[in-house]
Amino acid sequence: MTERLYYVDPYCTQFRAHIVEVQRLDDRLGVVLDRSAFYPTSGGQPHDTGTLAGYPVLEVIERAADGAVVHLLPADSVLSDSEVEGVVDWPRRFDHMQQHTGQHILSQAFVQLFQADTVGFHLSQSYSTIDLNRNDLGEEEIARGETLANQIVFEDRPVSWQWVDAEEAHRLPLRKPPAVHEHIRIVQVEGFDWSACGGTHVKHTGAVGIIKVVHVERRGAETRLTFLCGGRALRHYAALHALTSKMARQLTIAVEELPEAVQRLQDEVRRERKAREQLQETLTEHEAAALVAQAPIVGTVRLVAQVLTGRVPQEARQLASRITAHPNSVVLFGLGPSSEGETVARGKGQLLFARAEDVPCDIRLLLQEVCREVGGSGGGSAILAQGGCDATRLSEALDLARALLQRWLAD
């Protein structure tokens, strides 16, 4: 089994070791050493990267069969010597140390303040999450937990680790029971948190830098907190600072005035949207009146039959509604190609048929009959129906609908 140097010294980034085993694993070369400072993926913490004998370490895994640490290198790697040098990518390692120690502190803060246990932990390349077994924590409670966690960070408490047996572990105030029953590694944040953990951690809480919760999500009976520590929190702040500063410059105001300025802009947008909707309603009303006035009489009804282009379905429905508000009116619309509809890109057209309440025909049956003839489908009610067909057959569809309607009304 591989001697794991990171257990003793997580700050160790360079070492020499003897090759124990080399084997092909799919399109990679798997290398087992007698000792290694590379951390394998486990416990919610991603693996280390770096180089081994000058070749990039792509992934590090723990073999379930015997607990060996397997370093995965490019398939064309050539290891000619029995002894190799390993170099761990320190920025990545230290980032993981900051996040993992920060997680221990944050989890314990919510235990102490709200008896909220961490039931899940994930550390990705850009953020970390913990899942708490409560879903009733509000903004104030989250802020209190974050404040306590950062207090522990600022106190720069020592972080240590030791190996204990099950009996010794039972006597410690562990945040949760260990997953193993022997050779248990305990990571302690002095006077604050004791956790069974095989991960890499900083030596003092001050090295965590800062802990910032950036997102809260309710997930059933649990709450997921997304948080950033150390360098990640600094980069997040820098990005937010750059963004808010740019917005403030564009609006010619101070950053502190942004909330008020955004509120003013939102109010203006709402007023302009309402004015635009009122204007659109007026235009639609005038257009409907003009179409009704110009519409030919078919049997006993005024028939408005047109292929509309550049109209979205909602606008066509509103226009049809205004027209059929007039007695003895029928609308047969075909909606042709428009840049706003996804169906247009596929050469699809849409049919929209509607009638006034006093017109004695079933518009849905009319649409279905037309669709059977031109190829298409649709449905709706006796008053309003919609369907689709090939855009090139819209005019044909309206001609057929006009003829059918005239025949039905004559019967």
N, C-alpha and C positions, 0 to 999 in steps of 0.2 A: 504494500500500500504506500502511496506517495506521502512523503513528509511535507506537510503544508507549512511553509515558512511564514505565510501571512497570519497564521494563528499567533505566532510569537511576536512578529513585528510587521504590522500592516504598512509601515513606512519603507519596508525593504522593496526596492525596485530592480535590483541587479543581483544576479546569483549565478553560480555554476553548478551543474548537476550532471549525473551520468544517465545515459539512455538505458532504459530497462526494456522497452518494447517499441517496435515500429510496425504499423500495419495500415493497409489501404482501407479507408472508410468512404465508400462512394467515390466522389471526385476530390477527396482530400486525403492528406497523410496524417494519421493519428499517431502521436508520440507520447509515450509514458516515461516519466523521469523518476529517479529515486527521491527527488526533492523538488519543490516548485513554489515560487511566490505568486503564481498566477491563480486567481480566484475563479473557480468554475461557477456557472450559473446555478444558483440555489437560493432558497429562502426568500424569494422575491427580488434578489439582487442579481443584476446581469454580470456576465463574466468579464474578466480583464482582457485587454488586448496588449500588443507589444510585439517583440521579436524573439525568436528562438533560433540560435545559430545564424542570425542575420535574416531569417525568413519571417514574414509577418504571421503572427498568431491570429487566426481568423475567428476562432471560437475555443472555449475551454469548457469541457463537460466532465461530470463525475460519472464514472461507470458504475452502474447499479450492482453488477455482479460482485465486485471486490472493493469498491470505493476508490479505485485509482483515478487520478486526475489525468484526463486525456487532452493534449494540446493538438488542435487541428490546424495544419499548415497547408499551403497550396500543394496540389498533387505532384508538381514537378520539383519539390524540395529535395535536396540531396544532403543527407547527414552522414558524412564520411568518418567523423570522429565519435568516439564513445562518450566524450565529455563535451557539453555544449554550454553556451552562455545564454541566459535569458534576461531580457530587459522588459520590465512592465511599463506600459504607458501611464506615467504618473498623473497627468492632468485628469485622465479618465478615472483612475483609481481614487484620487483624492476627491473628485466629485462624488463618487459613489459613497465614500466614507462620510462626507458631509451630509448627504441625503439620508443615509442609513442611521447615523447617530441622531440626526434631526428627527427622524421618524420615531425612534425610541422616546425622545423627549416629548414630542407632541402627543404621542399615544398615552404616555403616563400623565401628562397634564389633563387630558380629558377623563382619565380614570379618577384622578384626585378631585377634580372639580365637579364632575357630573356622573361618576360611576359608569362612564361610557367605554366599553371595551373595544379594542381594535380586533376585528375578525377577518381583516384582509389587508394586505400590503402589496403594492406594486411600485417598482422603480424602473422607469423607462429612460430613454436617452434625453428627454427634455422636461419631464415632470415626474412627480411621485404622488401616490394616492394611499390613503388609509380608509377603510370602511369601518364605521362605528356602529355598534349594535343598538343605536337609538335614532329615531327620525324626528324627534321633537326639539332639537337644538336650534334656536334662532340665531339671528345675527349677533346679539349681545353675548350669548353663550360661546359662540365660535370665537369672537374677539377676546373673551376672557381666557379661553384655552390658548390662543395664540400668544397672548401677553405673558401668561405664566411660562410657556415654553421658552420664549425669548428671555425672560428673566433668568432662567437656568443657563441659557447660552451666555448671557452677559456676565454671569457669576464665574465663568471659566472653571467650572468644576472638573476635577479629574475624571477620566473615563478609563476603566481598567477591565481586565478579563481574567478569568481563572477557570480551571477544570475542577469539577466536583462530582461526587457520586450521587445517587438518588436520595440517600439519607440526608446529605448536606444540602442538596437542592430543596428538600422538603422544609428545611429550617429557614430558608431565605424568603423574603417577601416578594416572590416572583409575580410579575404582572399576569402571567398565564402559565399553566403547567407546561413543562418541557415535552417535546415530541419524542425524545429518546429517554431511556431509563438508565443509561450508564455512560460514563465519559462525557458528562454534560458541560458545555462551555457557557459560562455566565458572563455577560457583559454588564458592568455596573456603572451607572452615572452617579457619582458619589452622593449618598444621602437622598437620592431621588428615584432612581429606577434600577430594577434588577430584571434582566431578561435572558432567557436561554437563547443564544444566537451564535451562528457560525460565521457571520459576516465580518467585514472590515470596518473599523471605526477609528475616529480621531482620538487623540490622547487627552484633549481637554475640550470641554463644550464650546469654548470661545472660538475654536477652529470651525465650528458649524457656520459661523458668520451671522446668520439671521435666518429665521423661519417665517415664511409668509404663506398664509392660506390664500389661494387665488381663485378658488371655485368651490362651491358647495352644491351637492346634488342629492336630492332625496331619492332613495332606491328601495321602495317597499318599506320594510321595517328598519332599514339602515340609512345611514348618511355617509356619502363619500366626500372626503375632503381632498382636494388637489392642492399640493403645496410645493414650494420651492425653498431650497436652502443654499446658503453661501453664494458661490459664483452664479448659480442659476437665478437666485433672487436679485443679485446685482444686475445681471443682464436684463432681467425682466423690468427692473426699475428704470434702467437706461433706455430701454425701448419705449416704455410708457412716457418717460420724460421727453424723449425726442418727439413722440407723437403729439403730446399735449402742447409742447412748445410750438410745433409746426402749426397746429390748429389755432393757437392763440395769435401767432403772427399773421395768419391768413385773415383772422377776424379783427386784427389790430386791437387786441385787448390783452390783459394780463391773464396768466394761466388760471389764477384763482377766480376769474370772472367767467370761465368756461361754462359752468353749470347754468348760470343765469342766461348766458348768450344762447346756449343750446335750447333752453326753454322758450326764449323769444322766437328762435327760428322755427321750432316745432309749432308754436302758436300761429306764426305767419303761414306755414305750410298748410295747417288745418283750415285757416281762413281762405287761402287761395284754392284749396281743393274744393271747399264748399261752394265758393264762387264759380269755379269751373264746372262743378256738377250742376249748379243752377243754370248756367249758361248752356250747357249741353242739353239739359231738359227743355229749355226754351227752343233751341235749334231743332231738337228732335220733334217737338210739338209742331213747329212751323213746317218741317219737312213732311211730317205725317199728313198735315192738312193739305199741303200741295199735292202729295201723291194721291190722296183721296179725291181731290178736286179734278185731277187729270185722269183718274182711273176709268176705264171703259166699263159699261154695264154688261155683265154676262148673266143672262137669265134675269134673276131678280136681285143680283148683288153687284157691288162695285168690286172689281178684281184688281188688286195691285200685285203684279207679277214681274219680278226683276231679278237679274243676277247682280249681286253686290260684290264689289271688289274692295279690298283694303278695309273691310269691316270685321271686327271680332264678333263672335256669337252673342256676347252680352249686348253690344250696341244694336245688333240686328233684332234681338228679342225686345229691347226697349222700343225700337221703331215699330215693330209689329204690334206691340201692346197699344201704342198710341193710335195706330191705324184702326185696329179692331175695336177701339172704344167707340168708333163711329158705327151706327147701325148698318146692317146689311153690307158688311165689308168682309173681304177675304184676302189674306196675304199669302203669296207664294214666293218665297225668297230662296235664291241659290247663292251660297257664299263661295266666291271664287278665291284664287290664290291671294295670300296676304303674307307679309313678312312676319306676322305676329303669331301664326299658328303652326304648331309642329306638324299637323296633318298635311299642310300645304306642301311641305318639302317632299312628301310621299306622293304628290299628285292627287290628293284627295280633295273633294268638295263637300259642302254641307248643304242640306236642305232644311228649311224652316217654314212650316205651314201653320197658319193660324186663321181663326174666324171669329166674327162677332157672336155674341150670345144668341142673337135671333136668327142666325143662318142655320137652316135645317140640314146639316150634313155632318158626317163623322170625319174630321180632318185626319185622325190617326189611320183610318182605313184608306183614305186617299193617299197618304204618304206611303203606306205599305204596298199598295197596288203599284204606285210609280216605282218604288224601289225594286219590286219584282221584275219590272220591265227593263229598267236601265242597269240593274246590278247594284245592289246596295242593301242597306238595312236601316231600321229606325223604329221609333215608337213614341209614345206619349199619351195624350188624352184626346178626347173628342174635340177639344177646343184648340189645343196646341200640340204639335208633334215635330220631332226633329230626327234627321237621319243623315246618311252619307252616301256618296257615290263618287265615281271618277269625275274629276273636275272638268274633263272634256265633254261630259254628257249633261252638264247642268241645264243648258238651254233646252236640250231634248227633254229633260225631266220636267221642266216647267211647261213646255208645250203639251206634253202628255197630261200633266195635272190639270191644265186649263180645259182640255178637251173632256177629260173624265168628269170634272166638276160641272161643266155645262150640261153634260148628258145626265148626271145624277139630279141636278136641280130641275131638269125638264121632266123627269119621270114622276 
